[in-house]
Amino acid sequence: MSRISIVPPGVGMPLYPARKDNACQCADVPTASFGGGMQLQLWALFEGVPQDAERVDVNLGPLGTIKNVALSSA
């Protein structure tokens, strides 16, 4: 999770999840495998996101980029 980044409109550099006490403020990723068609909901907290940003592009590293993802407040 800590390697995932977001790019809000108007922000030149990607933003990475916030850290507290040297730990990512992200959902825990389970170690158990899950089958095809199953869903896994993950979350991460980001700092420095513009207040007026409603959507971002999410870079999932080797999985690719998902465009125009809606934001929600923490």
N, CA, C and O of each residue as an XYZ file, in Angstrom:
296
protein
N       0.814     -1.199      0.000
C       0.000      0.000      0.000
C       0.853      1.256      0.000
O       0.479      2.242     -0.636
N       1.974      1.256      0.684
C       2.761      2.471      0.813
C       3.356      2.923     -0.518
O       3.780      4.073     -0.634
N       3.397      2.046     -1.531
C       3.960      2.416     -2.827
C       2.901      2.968     -3.770
O       3.239      3.443     -4.855
N       1.636      2.917     -3.389
C       0.565      3.473     -4.207
C       0.654      4.997     -4.134
O       0.943      5.548     -3.072
N       0.410      5.673     -5.237
C       0.415      7.131     -5.232
C      -0.829      7.656     -5.931
O      -1.450      6.958     -6.734
N      -1.183      8.895     -5.614
C      -2.300      9.564     -6.284
C      -1.777     10.843     -6.925
O      -0.780     11.414     -6.483
N      -2.466     11.283     -7.972
C      -2.123     12.537     -8.639
C      -3.400     13.353     -8.784
O      -4.181     13.117     -9.706
N      -3.629     14.326     -7.873
C      -4.788     15.204     -8.000
C      -4.569     16.203     -9.134
O      -3.425     16.529     -9.448
N      -5.645     16.697     -9.754
C      -5.498     17.722    -10.787
C      -4.755     18.936    -10.234
O      -5.034     19.382     -9.121
N      -3.815     19.468    -11.005
C      -3.085     20.659    -10.600
C      -1.879     20.387     -9.722
O      -1.141     21.314     -9.391
N      -1.661     19.130     -9.334
C      -0.507     18.778     -8.513
C       0.492     18.080     -9.414
O       0.179     17.044    -10.001
N       1.699     18.638     -9.531
C       2.684     18.111    -10.465
C       3.301     16.789    -10.058
O       3.553     15.934    -10.907
N       3.547     16.613     -8.771
C       4.209     15.401     -8.297
C       3.192     14.482     -7.619
O       2.226     14.966     -7.029
N       3.393     13.171     -7.695
C       2.468     12.257     -7.034
C       2.537     12.392     -5.515
O       3.567     12.773     -4.960
N       1.442     12.079     -4.862
C       1.368     12.078     -3.401
C       1.319     10.629     -2.926
O       0.637      9.796     -3.522
N       2.045     10.334     -1.851
C       2.097      8.989     -1.296
C       1.368      8.965      0.040
O       1.199     10.019      0.652
N       0.929      7.805      0.514
C       0.184      7.740      1.777
C       0.950      8.372      2.934
O       2.178      8.314      2.997
N       0.192      8.977      3.847
C       0.764      9.611      5.035
C       1.380      8.542      5.940
O       0.959      7.386      5.941
N       2.378      8.956      6.701
C       3.035      8.044      7.631
C       2.933      8.616      9.045
O       2.979      9.830      9.244
N       2.797      7.730     10.008
C       2.765      8.124     11.423
C       3.599      7.100     12.185
O       3.392      5.895     12.049
N       4.537      7.585     12.983
C       5.447      6.695     13.720
C       6.125      5.713     12.772
O       6.279      4.535     13.093
N       6.527      6.204     11.604
C       7.229      5.434     10.575
C       6.396      4.281     10.004
O       6.952      3.324      9.464
N       5.072      4.368     10.122
C       4.197      3.339      9.548
C       3.202      3.998      8.601
O       2.742      5.113      8.843
N       2.881      3.302      7.530
C       1.911      3.803      6.552
C       0.526      3.862      7.177
O       0.103      2.914      7.839
N      -0.186      4.973      6.969
C      -1.568      5.079      7.441
C      -2.473      4.501      6.358
O      -3.141      5.229      5.624
N      -2.474      3.164      6.278
C      -3.158      2.434      5.218
C      -3.889      1.238      5.817
O      -3.635      0.838      6.953
N      -4.787      0.684      5.039
C      -5.432     -0.564      5.417
C      -4.378     -1.664      5.470
O      -3.415     -1.644      4.703
N      -4.558     -2.612      6.362
C      -3.700     -3.788      6.389
C      -4.052     -4.677      5.201
O      -5.226     -4.930      4.931
N      -3.046     -5.139      4.506
C      -3.265     -6.057      3.391
C      -3.199     -7.471      3.948
O      -2.178     -7.860      4.515
N      -4.263     -8.242      3.798
C      -4.253     -9.598      4.370
C      -3.222    -10.490      3.693
O      -2.937    -10.347      2.504
N      -2.677    -11.400      4.465
C      -1.691    -12.329      3.910
C      -2.363    -13.521      3.227
O      -1.730    -14.208      2.425
N      -3.630    -13.773      3.534
C      -4.352    -14.889      2.916
C      -4.707    -14.542      1.471
O      -5.048    -13.400      1.164
N      -4.625    -15.511      0.612
C      -5.000    -15.279     -0.787
C      -6.522    -15.205     -0.904
O      -7.246    -15.663     -0.020
N      -6.986    -14.632     -1.989
C      -8.415    -14.597     -2.245
C      -8.642    -14.915     -3.712
O      -7.814    -14.606     -4.569
N      -9.783    -15.540     -3.983
C     -10.059    -16.070     -5.306
C     -10.506    -15.033     -6.317
O     -10.855    -13.904     -5.970
N     -10.486    -15.445     -7.581
C     -10.949    -14.593     -8.661
C     -12.396    -14.183     -8.461
O     -13.226    -14.983     -8.029
N     -12.690    -12.935     -8.777
C     -14.041    -12.409     -8.619
C     -14.323    -11.847     -7.239
O     -15.322    -11.154     -7.048
N     -13.463    -12.132     -6.275
C     -13.645    -11.580     -4.927
C     -13.123    -10.149     -4.904
O     -12.298     -9.767     -5.734
N     -13.603     -9.372     -3.957
C     -13.180     -7.982     -3.839
C     -12.470     -7.758     -2.516
O     -12.764     -8.412     -1.515
N     -11.539     -6.830     -2.529
C     -10.803     -6.452     -1.336
C     -10.807     -4.932     -1.265
O     -10.284     -4.269     -2.160
N     -11.391     -4.376     -0.210
C     -11.440     -2.929     -0.071
C     -10.241     -2.464      0.748
O     -10.025     -2.922      1.870
N      -9.472     -1.556      0.179
C      -8.304     -0.996      0.834
C      -8.452      0.514      0.935
O      -9.184      1.119      0.152
N      -7.768      1.126      1.889
C      -7.800      2.577      2.020
C      -6.416      3.074      2.434
O      -5.606      2.325      2.981
N      -6.172      4.327      2.165
C      -4.944      4.986      2.597
C      -5.255      6.465      2.826
O      -6.102      7.041      2.144
N      -4.563      7.074      3.791
C      -4.716      8.496      4.074
C      -3.611      9.262      3.356
O      -2.450      8.854      3.372
N      -3.982     10.374      2.727
C      -3.019     11.205      2.006
C      -3.070     12.619      2.558
O      -4.148     13.135      2.854
N      -1.910     13.248      2.699
C      -1.815     14.644      3.119
C      -1.409     15.484      1.921
O      -0.746     14.986      1.012
N      -1.799     16.754      1.910
C      -1.415     17.662      0.843
C      -2.322     17.629     -0.364
O      -1.993     18.211     -1.399
N      -3.470     16.953     -0.254
C      -4.430     16.915     -1.361
C      -5.188     18.244     -1.365
O      -5.690     18.656     -0.319
N      -5.284     18.922     -2.504
C      -6.024     20.187     -2.549
C      -7.463     20.017     -2.051
O      -8.118     19.019     -2.351
N      -7.943     21.001     -1.291
C      -9.290     20.940     -0.710
C     -10.379     20.759     -1.759
O     -11.396     20.117     -1.497
N     -10.166     21.326     -2.952
C     -11.216     21.267     -3.971
C     -11.117     20.030     -4.872
O     -11.909     19.879     -5.802
N     -10.151     19.146     -4.603
C      -9.996     17.940     -5.426
C     -11.139     16.966     -5.132
O     -11.372     16.601     -3.979
N     -11.833     16.558     -6.160
C     -12.913     15.585     -6.013
C     -12.545     14.233     -6.604
O     -13.101     13.206     -6.214
N     -11.599     14.234     -7.553
C     -11.177     13.007     -8.221
C      -9.667     13.035     -8.430
O      -9.070     14.102     -8.576
N      -9.061     11.862     -8.442
C      -7.622     11.735     -8.651
C      -7.345     10.541     -9.561
O      -8.207      9.687     -9.771
N      -6.134     10.498    -10.092
C      -5.645      9.297    -10.768
C      -4.860      8.501     -9.723
O      -4.083      9.077     -8.962
N      -5.058      7.191     -9.685
C      -4.399      6.331     -8.709
C      -3.415      5.425     -9.437
O      -3.802      4.651    -10.313
N      -2.137      5.528     -9.068
C      -1.096      4.694     -9.659
C      -0.873      3.496     -8.743
O      -0.419      3.648     -7.609
N      -1.195      2.303     -9.241
C      -1.045      1.075     -8.462
C       0.236      0.326     -8.805
O       0.310     -0.893     -8.650
N       1.242      1.058     -9.272
C       2.526      0.434     -9.593
C       2.391     -0.562    -10.727
O       1.920     -0.202    -11.806
N       2.793     -1.811    -10.507
C       2.780     -2.793    -11.588
C       1.375     -3.146    -12.087
O       1.231     -3.738    -13.156
N       0.349     -2.790    -11.327
C      -1.027     -3.072    -11.760
C      -1.564     -2.002    -12.697
O      -2.597     -2.205    -13.334
N      -0.874     -0.857    -12.794
C      -1.291      0.205    -13.697
C      -1.954      1.365    -12.982
O      -1.957      1.434    -11.753
N      -2.513      2.275    -13.762
C      -3.147      3.488    -13.243
C      -4.637      3.442    -13.479
O      -5.098      3.065    -14.557
N      -5.393      3.829    -12.459
C      -6.843      3.957    -12.572
C      -7.137      5.447    -12.596
O      -6.765      6.163    -11.666
N      -7.793      5.923    -13.635
C      -8.063      7.347    -13.827
C      -9.392      7.751    -13.180
O     -10.338      6.966    -13.112
N      -9.432      8.989    -12.715
C     -10.680      9.646    -12.316
C     -11.392      8.948    -11.154
O     -12.603      8.735    -11.212
N     -10.651      8.591    -10.099
C     -11.203      7.922     -8.923
C     -11.747      8.980     -7.962
O     -11.063      9.963     -7.678
N     -12.973      8.790     -7.458
C     -13.588      9.730     -6.528
C     -12.891      9.678     -5.175
O     -12.500      8.606     -4.712
N     -12.737     10.846     -4.541
C     -12.151     10.952     -3.210
C     -13.248     11.012     -2.145
O     -14.370     11.436     -2.422
N     -12.918     10.590     -0.943
C     -13.801     10.824      0.190
C     -12.940     11.333      1.337
O     -11.742     11.052      1.385
N     -13.528     12.067      2.245
C     -12.756     12.620      3.361
C     -12.630     11.560      4.455
O     -13.466     10.667      4.595
N     -11.553     11.699      5.218
C     -11.283     10.717      6.298
C     -12.158     10.991      7.499
O     -12.076     10.278      8.498
